Amino acid sequence: MYIKDSTIYEIRKSGHRAQYTMGRLMSPNEVEEATEGYDPHVRSRIRGHWSLCGDCSQEMFDGIARLGAAALRYSVGVSQRGDDTKFLVITHQLGNAQHRFLVPMWDPRVPNLLEAFSLGQTSISLARKGDTQAVVLSLTADAPFALELRKHLNMSMPEPQQLHALLRAMPEWMETAAEPEHFPNLMEGAAVTDVSLSIVCDAMLPSLSQLLAKKLGANGATLH
């Protein structure tokens, strides 16, 4: 079964809910093209930006729409797997809900994304699961921190054999990455019970989606 990039999986476990989607990293030119016909104010605000697009839960989306971006907490860091594969991790939290982007550091667009961080030219687009309506957030990291992140850019695109091994391990790793305790809680006193995970792996999408369909389906995921 082939799963399109808009597919959303949701797993309910004891004490928390996890949602998995395919995210997208868009260049400034792609953002300009994709927002044609949008409100001029929105287009002006994100013109020249790199944009990460993903899906969050209904509850998180409604909370952002109601309380505004100022109510969010976010963090940016790098996570390393046991096989030394590194992912850029961008986490947003509102109350009990977190959204996490995972972007492989070997993606050739990541250096441009990190440069955009330090220039204040990065946007986050979070849509309701299965919907096209999205909230657009700004993301900024100061120059010294962006420089620290760039130190992790010592990865090249995996060789075919490495990529195959990564693909086989990815579904299990995604499930682990969606566990509430796997990444820090950004709000004191608010236990994370709602996790949305968007992985940006454009080049790997068809193979990864097939593996996700098999692995997550076996674990009781529901398809939306």
Stockholm file with secondary structure:
# STOCKHOLM 1.0

chainA/1-224         MYIKDSTIYEIRKSGHRAQYTMGRLMSPNEVEEATEGYDPHVRSRIRGHWSLCGDCSQEMFDGIARLGAAALRYSVGVSQRGDDTKFLVITHQLGNAQHRFLVPMWDPRVPNLLEAFSLGQTSISLARKGDTQAVVLSLTADAPFALELRKHLNMSMPEPQQLHALLRAMPEWMETAAEPEHFPNLMEGAAVTDVSLSIVCDAMLPSLSQLLAKKLGANGATLH
#=GR chainA/1-224 SS CCCCTTCEEEEEETTEEEEEEECEEECHHHHHHHTTTSCHHHHHHHTTCEEEEEEECHHHHHHHHHHCGGGCEEEEEEEECTTSCEEEEEEEEETTEEEEEEEETTSTTHHHHHHHHHHTCEEEEEEETTCSCEEEEEECCCHHHHHHHHTTCCCCCCCHHHHHHHHHHHHHHHHHHTSTTSSCCSSTTCCCCEEEEEECCGGGHHHHHHHHHHHHHHTTCEEC
#=GC SS_cons         CCCCTTCEEEEEETTEEEEEEECEEECHHHHHHHTTTSCHHHHHHHTTCEEEEEEECHHHHHHHHHHCGGGCEEEEEEEECTTSCEEEEEEEEETTEEEEEEEETTSTTHHHHHHHHHHTCEEEEEEETTCSCEEEEEECCCHHHHHHHHTTCCCCCCCHHHHHHHHHHHHHHHHHHTSTTSSCCSSTTCCCCEEEEEECCGGGHHHHHHHHHHHHHHTTCEEC
//
